[in-house]
């Protein structure tokens, strides 16, 4: 399961390591050797360097990435690593054992030469003053202090190797910074399960596995490597990528926002005018063997798409983001999580994204999910009704008022959604009015109906629940009541109070202290 390698330029032999003069040049030649061998993936080099299935590999992909990026400079890489890396690159080109042995020998001798040069300091010849012609019986010359010119002349030969070394380090750092220009970078992920107090919980979840397929004329090949290819070509090849994420268990929370982030490092063009890439929810299990046999089932109902393209002939690589909120919500609601499929949505266009093999280098697929806690059940409800001896709750005025105290676990204001319907116990049913107010953990929502909404003497019931914009909380129990018998306004009476304690800043039983914060309502269609 390797990535398709680009054609290898066999017109010349592999790079010769003998001209290398320091560690930086040796690492650069190691990178050229990988390019010469067809740029095999780091995962493939690891497999080629492992002699036995259960043996420890001398060539971990993380170590290879670390060395080739120049982060270990100015130190030389280990000899064991150089020998295993060179042999694996040459094995990828199907060279014979004799050719591989000869090439490894050249790299070994070069490494030993550089290793000796790095610890051996050149010996400076002793500084002997030139002989002077003196007449016999002449008094000895008085030693004069060195002039600045002479002192500098003596210091420079001693410090020249050190200065050259510092210049080489600066040059290597500059080249490394140039090569890493516009490389992908994301902020450090928040560990799964970490919650932000007083706000929603945001998690960054890396992909646990990925692969892509190349299908042409009913023949499918499976690849794994440093890139995921998605789209199609004019010659009939169709590429589709597959990702799987392990979502943590978040009891009592619901996904509020989910974004899939990929680094697009190669594309045929730039901008947003080309063909779209679509992300679909996979609805059946898949593995390497199953992908070769048949494509897993997907759902287009909650699919997401993007036309953004980077890494083209005239633009650098960049992040492409897909809003997969509906897909993650489906998983949270009980749909099986079999991962995501990336596919070309329309015209032929091929793009390449970094895969999970990037690891710590950045740019690997990430799923950013923000979880939300729905509002709690209404803690305090009340209305402008009086209860008679028979237990019948009757509105005291035609302008009927209701209120409720609803808290949000994330510390936010929530919408209090009121609903009035006919009381089915008296022969009618159906919603007749809805309205919305605002509530927090310290302030209740209150809303008042126009006197013309309810029929005089009619039998109704109302309820309320919180909504924070991402999820709605549970409904309160129905409170039945009877509308005022006449449209006249009777004297103000003490209304029924909420079942909970008095609201902060409000005097129970004093209607003048209740805040009118409703945003109106509308009659409902029966």
C-alpha positions as CSV (number, residue, x, y, z in Angstrom):
1,X,0.0,0.0,0.0
2,X,2.4,2.6,-1.2
3,X,1.9,6.0,-2.8
4,X,2.5,6.0,-6.6
5,X,6.0,7.2,-7.0
6,X,6.9,9.8,-9.7
7,X,9.1,8.5,-12.6
8,X,12.6,8.0,-11.4
9,X,15.3,9.7,-13.4
10,X,17.6,6.7,-14.0
11,X,19.7,8.6,-16.5
12,X,22.3,9.2,-13.8
13,X,23.4,7.3,-10.8
14,X,22.5,8.1,-7.2
15,X,24.0,11.2,-5.6
16,X,27.6,10.9,-4.7
17,X,28.2,11.6,-0.9
18,X,31.9,12.1,-1.2
19,X,31.9,15.9,-2.0
20,X,30.0,16.6,1.3
21,X,32.1,19.0,3.4
22,X,29.9,19.1,6.6
23,X,26.8,17.8,8.2
24,X,24.5,20.2,6.4
25,X,25.8,19.1,3.0
26,X,25.4,15.5,4.0
27,X,21.8,16.0,5.1
28,X,21.1,17.8,1.8
29,X,22.5,14.9,-0.2
30,X,20.3,12.5,1.9
31,X,17.3,14.4,0.7
32,X,18.5,14.3,-2.9
33,X,18.9,10.6,-2.6
34,X,15.2,10.3,-1.6
35,X,14.2,12.5,-4.6
36,X,16.4,10.4,-6.9
37,X,14.7,7.2,-5.7
38,X,11.2,8.5,-6.6
39,X,10.4,10.2,-3.3
40,X,9.1,7.1,-1.4
41,X,7.0,7.8,1.6
42,X,8.5,7.7,5.1
43,X,6.3,4.8,6.0
44,X,7.6,2.8,3.0
45,X,11.2,3.6,4.0
46,X,10.5,2.3,7.5
47,X,9.1,-1.0,6.1
48,X,12.1,-1.4,3.8
49,X,14.6,-0.8,6.6
50,X,12.9,-3.4,8.9
51,X,14.6,-6.7,8.4
52,X,12.1,-8.9,10.2
53,X,8.3,-8.3,10.8
54,X,8.6,-8.1,14.6
55,X,12.0,-6.4,14.8
56,X,12.6,-2.9,15.9
57,X,13.1,-0.6,12.9
58,X,16.3,1.4,12.7
59,X,14.5,4.0,10.6
60,X,11.4,5.4,12.4
61,X,9.5,7.8,10.2
62,X,9.6,10.5,12.9
63,X,13.4,10.3,13.1
64,X,13.7,10.4,9.3
65,X,11.5,13.5,9.2
66,X,13.5,15.1,11.9
67,X,16.8,14.5,10.2
68,X,15.8,15.5,6.6
69,X,14.2,18.8,7.9
70,X,17.6,19.8,9.3
71,X,16.5,20.2,12.9
72,X,19.4,18.0,14.1
73,X,22.1,20.2,12.6
74,X,24.9,21.0,13.0
75,X,25.4,17.5,14.4
76,X,25.8,14.5,12.1
77,X,23.0,11.9,12.0
78,X,23.9,8.6,13.5
79,X,25.8,6.2,11.2
80,X,23.2,3.5,11.8
81,X,20.5,5.8,10.5
82,X,22.6,6.8,7.4
83,X,23.2,3.2,6.5
84,X,19.6,2.1,7.0
85,X,18.2,5.2,5.1
86,X,20.5,4.8,2.1
87,X,19.8,1.1,1.9
88,X,16.0,1.7,2.1
89,X,16.1,4.4,-0.7
90,X,18.1,2.1,-3.0
91,X,15.8,-0.8,-2.2
92,X,12.9,1.3,-3.4
93,X,14.7,1.5,-6.8
94,X,15.1,-2.3,-6.9
95,X,18.9,-2.1,-7.0
96,X,20.8,-5.3,-6.5
97,X,22.4,-6.2,-3.2
98,X,25.9,-5.6,-4.6
99,X,25.0,-2.1,-5.8
100,X,23.4,-1.3,-2.5
101,X,26.4,-2.5,-0.6
102,X,28.8,-0.5,-2.7
103,X,26.7,2.7,-2.3
104,X,26.3,2.2,1.5
105,X,30.1,1.8,1.7
106,X,30.6,5.3,0.1
107,X,28.2,6.9,2.5
108,X,29.8,5.1,5.5
109,X,33.3,6.4,4.5
110,X,32.0,9.9,4.0
111,X,30.3,9.9,7.4
112,X,33.5,8.7,9.1
113,X,35.5,11.4,7.4
114,X,33.1,14.1,8.5
115,X,32.9,12.7,12.0
116,X,36.7,12.9,12.3
117,X,36.9,16.4,10.9
118,X,34.3,17.6,13.4
119,X,36.4,16.5,16.4
120,X,39.9,17.3,15.0
121,X,41.1,20.9,15.3
122,X,43.8,22.0,12.9
123,X,47.2,22.5,14.6
124,X,48.7,26.0,14.2
125,X,52.4,26.3,13.6
126,X,54.4,27.9,16.4
127,X,54.9,31.6,16.1
128,X,58.7,32.1,16.0
129,X,60.0,35.7,15.7
130,X,62.2,36.3,12.7
131,X,66.0,36.2,13.3
132,X,67.6,39.6,13.6
133,X,71.2,40.6,12.8
134,X,72.8,42.0,15.9
135,X,76.3,43.3,16.3
136,X,78.5,41.5,18.9
137,X,78.3,42.6,22.5
138,X,75.1,44.6,21.7
139,X,72.7,45.2,24.6
140,X,69.5,43.2,24.6
141,X,66.5,44.8,22.9
142,X,63.8,46.2,25.1
143,X,60.4,44.4,24.5
144,X,57.8,46.9,23.4
145,X,54.1,46.3,23.9
146,X,52.3,44.8,20.9
147,X,50.5,47.3,18.6
148,X,46.8,46.7,17.9
149,X,47.6,45.7,14.3
150,X,50.0,43.0,15.5
151,X,47.5,41.7,18.1
152,X,44.8,41.4,15.5
153,X,47.1,39.6,13.2
154,X,47.8,37.0,15.9
155,X,44.2,36.6,17.0
156,X,42.7,36.1,13.5
157,X,44.4,32.8,12.6
158,X,43.2,31.3,15.9
159,X,39.6,32.4,15.6
160,X,39.2,31.8,11.8
161,X,37.9,28.2,12.2
162,X,35.4,29.3,14.8
163,X,34.2,32.2,12.7
164,X,33.8,29.9,9.7
165,X,31.8,27.5,11.8
166,X,29.4,30.2,13.1
167,X,28.9,31.5,9.5
168,X,28.1,27.9,8.4
169,X,25.5,27.6,11.2
170,X,23.9,30.9,10.3
171,X,23.7,29.9,6.6
172,X,22.2,26.5,7.4
173,X,19.6,28.2,9.7
174,X,18.7,30.6,6.9
175,X,18.2,27.8,4.4
176,X,16.1,25.8,6.9
177,X,13.9,28.9,7.5
178,X,13.5,29.4,3.8
179,X,12.6,25.8,3.2
180,X,10.0,26.0,6.0
181,X,8.4,29.1,4.7
182,X,4.7,28.8,4.5
183,X,4.7,25.5,6.2
184,X,1.5,24.5,7.9
185,X,1.0,25.4,11.5
186,X,-1.9,25.1,13.9
187,X,-2.1,26.1,17.6
188,X,-1.5,23.4,20.1
189,X,-4.5,21.2,20.4
190,X,-6.6,21.1,23.5
191,X,-6.5,17.5,24.9
192,X,-9.7,15.5,24.6
193,X,-11.9,16.0,27.6
194,X,-10.6,19.4,28.6
195,X,-13.4,21.7,29.3
196,X,-13.4,25.5,29.3
197,X,-15.2,26.8,32.4
198,X,-18.0,29.2,31.7
199,X,-17.9,28.5,27.9
200,X,-18.3,25.8,25.4
201,X,-15.8,22.9,25.2
202,X,-13.5,23.0,22.1
203,X,-11.5,19.9,21.1
204,X,-8.9,19.3,18.3
205,X,-9.0,15.7,17.3
206,X,-6.4,14.2,15.0
207,X,-7.3,11.5,12.4
208,X,-6.4,8.0,13.5
209,X,-6.1,6.5,10.1
210,X,-6.3,7.6,6.4
211,X,-5.9,6.2,2.9
212,X,-6.9,7.0,-0.6
213,X,-7.9,5.0,-3.7
214,X,-7.2,5.3,-7.4
215,X,-10.0,3.8,-9.5
216,X,-9.9,3.4,-13.3
217,X,-12.0,1.0,-15.4
218,X,-13.4,-0.9,-12.4
219,X,-9.9,-1.5,-11.0
220,X,-9.2,0.1,-7.6
221,X,-5.8,0.5,-6.0
222,X,-5.3,1.5,-2.4
223,X,-2.4,3.8,-1.3
224,X,-1.1,5.1,2.0
225,X,1.6,7.8,2.2
226,X,2.5,11.4,2.9
227,X,-0.3,12.7,0.7
228,X,-4.0,12.1,0.1
229,X,-5.1,12.6,-3.5
230,X,-8.7,13.7,-4.2
231,X,-10.4,14.4,-7.4
232,X,-10.1,13.1,-10.9
233,X,-8.0,13.4,-14.1
234,X,-8.9,13.6,-17.7
235,X,-7.5,10.1,-18.4
236,X,-10.2,8.5,-16.3
237,X,-8.5,8.1,-12.9
238,X,-10.7,8.9,-9.9
239,X,-9.1,9.5,-6.5
240,X,-11.0,9.4,-3.2
241,X,-9.7,9.7,0.3
242,X,-10.9,8.2,3.6
243,X,-10.4,9.5,7.1
244,X,-11.4,8.1,10.5
245,X,-11.6,10.1,13.8
246,X,-12.2,8.7,17.3
247,X,-14.6,11.2,19.0
248,X,-14.5,11.3,22.8
249,X,-17.6,10.6,24.9
250,X,-19.1,13.9,26.0
251,X,-22.0,13.1,28.2
252,X,-24.7,15.8,28.2
253,X,-23.1,17.8,25.4
254,X,-24.0,18.3,21.8
255,X,-21.8,19.4,18.9
256,X,-22.2,23.1,18.2
257,X,-19.6,23.5,15.5
258,X,-17.3,21.0,13.7
259,X,-14.7,21.9,11.1
260,X,-12.4,19.6,9.2
261,X,-9.0,21.2,8.4
262,X,-6.7,19.9,5.7
263,X,-3.4,21.3,4.3
264,X,-3.6,21.5,0.5
265,X,0.0,21.4,-0.7
266,X,-0.5,20.7,-4.4
267,X,-3.3,21.5,-6.9
268,X,-3.6,22.2,-10.6
269,X,-4.8,25.8,-10.0
270,X,-5.4,28.3,-7.3
271,X,-8.5,30.2,-5.9
272,X,-12.1,29.2,-5.5
273,X,-13.3,29.1,-9.2
274,X,-12.5,25.5,-9.9
275,X,-14.1,22.2,-9.1
276,X,-15.4,21.5,-5.5
277,X,-14.2,18.8,-3.1
278,X,-17.0,17.2,-1.2
279,X,-16.9,15.6,2.3
280,X,-19.4,12.8,2.9
281,X,-20.3,10.8,6.0
282,X,-19.4,7.1,5.5
283,X,-22.3,4.8,6.6
284,X,-20.6,1.4,6.4
285,X,-17.5,-0.1,7.8
286,X,-14.3,-0.1,5.7
287,X,-10.7,-1.3,5.8
288,X,-7.9,-1.7,3.4
289,X,-9.1,-5.0,1.9
290,X,-12.7,-3.7,1.6
291,X,-11.6,-0.5,-0.1
292,X,-9.9,-2.5,-2.8
293,X,-13.1,-4.6,-3.3
294,X,-15.8,-1.9,-3.2
295,X,-16.4,1.6,-2.2
296,X,-18.2,2.0,1.2
297,X,-21.6,3.5,1.3
298,X,-21.9,7.3,2.0
299,X,-24.6,9.8,2.7
300,X,-24.9,13.0,0.7
301,X,-27.7,14.4,3.0
302,X,-25.3,16.2,5.4
303,X,-22.3,16.6,3.0
304,X,-20.0,19.6,3.1
305,X,-17.9,21.1,0.2
306,X,-15.3,23.6,-0.6
307,X,-13.8,25.1,-3.8
308,X,-10.7,26.5,-2.2
309,X,-7.4,25.3,-3.8
310,X,-3.8,26.0,-2.9
311,X,-0.3,24.8,-3.9
312,X,-0.9,25.6,-7.6
313,X,1.6,26.9,-10.1
314,X,1.2,30.5,-8.8
315,X,0.3,30.1,-5.1
316,X,1.6,28.5,-2.0
317,X,0.0,25.7,0.0
318,X,-2.8,26.6,2.5
319,X,-5.5,25.2,4.7
320,X,-8.8,24.1,3.4
321,X,-11.7,23.9,5.9
322,X,-15.0,22.1,5.6
323,X,-18.0,22.7,7.9
324,X,-18.9,19.2,8.9
325,X,-21.2,20.2,11.8
326,X,-24.2,18.2,10.6
327,X,-22.1,15.1,10.1
328,X,-20.7,15.2,13.7
329,X,-24.2,15.9,15.0
330,X,-25.4,12.8,13.3
331,X,-22.7,10.8,15.0
332,X,-23.6,12.3,18.3
333,X,-27.3,11.4,17.7
334,X,-26.4,7.7,17.3
335,X,-25.3,7.3,13.7
336,X,-22.3,4.9,13.5
337,X,-19.0,6.7,13.1
338,X,-17.3,5.1,10.1
339,X,-15.3,8.3,9.2
340,X,-15.3,10.7,6.2
341,X,-14.9,10.4,2.5
342,X,-13.4,13.1,0.3
343,X,-14.3,13.1,-3.3
344,X,-14.4,15.4,-6.3
345,X,-17.8,16.9,-6.8
346,X,-17.8,18.0,-10.4
347,X,-15.3,18.7,-13.2
348,X,-11.9,16.9,-13.3
349,X,-9.4,18.4,-10.8
350,X,-6.8,16.8,-8.7
351,X,-5.7,18.0,-5.3
352,X,-3.2,16.6,-2.8
353,X,-3.6,17.0,1.0
354,X,-1.1,16.1,3.8
355,X,-2.0,12.8,5.5
356,X,-1.5,11.6,9.1
357,X,2.1,10.7,8.2
358,X,3.0,14.4,8.7
359,X,2.6,13.9,12.5
360,X,4.4,16.5,14.5
361,X,5.5,18.4,11.3
362,X,2.1,20.0,11.0
363,X,-0.6,19.9,8.4
364,X,-2.0,16.5,9.3
365,X,-5.9,16.2,9.1
366,X,-7.6,17.7,12.1
367,X,-11.2,17.8,13.3
368,X,-12.1,20.8,15.5
369,X,-15.3,20.3,17.4
370,X,-17.0,22.7,19.8
371,X,-19.4,21.0,22.2
372,X,-22.3,22.8,23.8
373,X,-24.4,22.0,26.9
374,X,-28.1,22.5,26.3
375,X,-30.0,24.8,28.7
376,X,-31.3,23.3,31.9
377,X,-35.0,22.8,32.6
378,X,-36.9,26.0,33.6
379,X,-36.3,26.5,37.4
380,X,-39.1,29.0,38.0
381,X,-42.3,29.6,36.2
382,X,-45.3,31.8,36.9
383,X,-48.1,33.7,35.4
384,X,-50.9,36.3,36.1
385,X,-53.5,33.8,37.3
386,X,-55.4,33.1,40.5
387,X,-56.4,29.7,41.7
388,X,-59.9,29.3,43.1
389,X,-61.2,26.8,45.6
390,X,-61.9,24.2,42.9
391,X,-58.2,24.4,41.8
392,X,-59.0,26.2,38.5
393,X,-56.4,28.7,37.5
394,X,-58.0,31.8,35.9
395,X,-56.2,34.8,34.3
396,X,-56.7,38.0,36.2
397,X,-56.4,40.2,33.1
398,X,-57.0,39.8,29.4
399,X,-53.3,40.8,28.9
400,X,-51.9,37.5,30.1
401,X,-48.3,37.5,31.4
402,X,-45.9,34.5,31.9
403,X,-42.3,34.3,33.2
404,X,-39.6,31.7,33.6
405,X,-36.0,31.5,35.0
406,X,-33.7,29.4,32.8
407,X,-30.0,28.9,33.4
408,X,-27.4,27.8,30.9
409,X,-24.5,25.5,31.9
410,X,-22.1,27.4,29.6
411,X,-22.9,30.7,31.4
412,X,-24.7,32.3,28.4
413,X,-28.0,34.1,28.0
414,X,-30.7,31.9,26.5
415,X,-33.9,32.4,24.7
416,X,-37.0,31.4,26.7
417,X,-39.4,30.1,24.1
418,X,-43.0,30.3,25.4
419,X,-45.9,28.3,23.8
420,X,-49.6,28.5,24.5
421,X,-52.0,25.8,23.2
422,X,-55.6,24.7,23.7
423,X,-56.2,22.5,26.7
424,X,-57.1,19.1,25.2
425,X,-58.9,18.2,28.4
426,X,-61.7,20.6,27.2
427,X,-62.2,19.3,23.7
428,X,-59.7,21.3,21.7
429,X,-56.0,21.0,20.8
430,X,-53.3,22.8,18.9
431,X,-50.8,25.6,19.4
432,X,-52.4,29.1,19.3
433,X,-49.4,31.4,20.2
434,X,-45.6,31.4,20.6
435,X,-43.2,34.1,21.9
436,X,-39.6,34.5,23.0
437,X,-37.9,36.3,26.0
438,X,-34.4,36.3,27.3
439,X,-33.2,34.7,30.6
440,X,-30.0,34.0,32.5
441,X,-29.2,32.3,35.8
442,X,-30.0,35.5,37.6
443,X,-32.8,37.1,35.5
444,X,-36.1,35.7,34.5
445,X,-37.7,36.1,31.1
446,X,-41.2,37.7,31.1
447,X,-43.6,38.1,28.2
448,X,-47.1,39.5,28.0
449,X,-49.8,38.7,25.4
450,X,-52.1,41.1,23.7
451,X,-55.6,40.8,25.2
452,X,-57.0,39.8,21.8
453,X,-54.9,36.6,21.5
454,X,-57.0,34.5,23.9
455,X,-60.7,34.0,23.6
456,X,-62.6,35.2,26.8
457,X,-63.3,32.2,29.0
458,X,-61.3,29.8,26.8
459,X,-59.3,26.9,28.2
460,X,-55.6,26.9,27.5
461,X,-52.2,25.6,28.7
462,X,-48.7,27.0,28.4
463,X,-45.1,25.8,28.7
464,X,-41.6,27.1,28.1
465,X,-38.0,25.9,27.4
466,X,-34.6,27.4,26.9
467,X,-32.7,27.6,23.6
468,X,-29.0,28.8,23.4
469,X,-28.9,28.9,19.6
470,X,-27.3,25.5,19.3
471,X,-29.6,23.3,21.3
472,X,-32.9,23.5,23.1
473,X,-33.4,22.4,26.7
474,X,-36.4,20.3,28.0
475,X,-39.9,21.8,28.2
476,X,-41.4,22.7,31.5
477,X,-44.6,20.9,32.6
478,X,-47.8,22.3,31.1
479,X,-49.6,24.9,33.3
480,X,-53.4,24.9,32.4
481,X,-55.4,28.1,32.9
482,X,-58.6,29.7,31.8
483,X,-58.6,33.1,30.1
484,X,-60.4,36.0,31.6
485,X,-64.1,35.9,31.1
486,X,-64.4,39.6,29.9
487,X,-62.2,42.0,28.1
488,X,-62.4,44.6,31.0
489,X,-59.4,45.1,33.2
490,X,-60.2,44.2,36.8
491,X,-58.3,45.5,39.8
492,X,-54.7,44.2,40.1
493,X,-54.5,41.0,42.1
494,X,-51.6,39.0,43.5
495,X,-50.6,36.6,40.7
496,X,-49.4,33.0,41.1
497,X,-45.6,33.2,41.8
498,X,-42.9,30.9,40.5
499,X,-42.4,27.6,42.3
500,X,-38.8,28.4,42.9
501,X,-37.3,31.1,45.2
502,X,-37.7,34.8,44.4
503,X,-35.5,36.0,41.5
504,X,-32.5,38.1,42.6
505,X,-33.3,41.8,42.6
506,X,-37.1,41.1,42.5
507,X,-39.7,41.2,45.3
508,X,-42.0,38.2,45.1
509,X,-45.6,39.2,44.5
510,X,-44.8,42.7,43.3
511,X,-45.6,42.8,39.5
512,X,-44.1,46.3,39.2
513,X,-40.6,44.8,39.8
514,X,-40.8,42.2,37.1
515,X,-38.7,43.1,34.0
516,X,-40.6,43.0,30.7
517,X,-37.9,41.5,28.4
518,X,-40.0,39.6,25.9
519,X,-39.5,40.2,22.2
520,X,-43.2,39.7,21.3
521,X,-44.9,36.7,19.9
522,X,-47.1,35.6,17.1
523,X,-50.3,33.6,16.8
524,X,-49.8,30.0,15.7
525,X,-51.6,28.5,12.8
526,X,-54.0,25.8,13.9
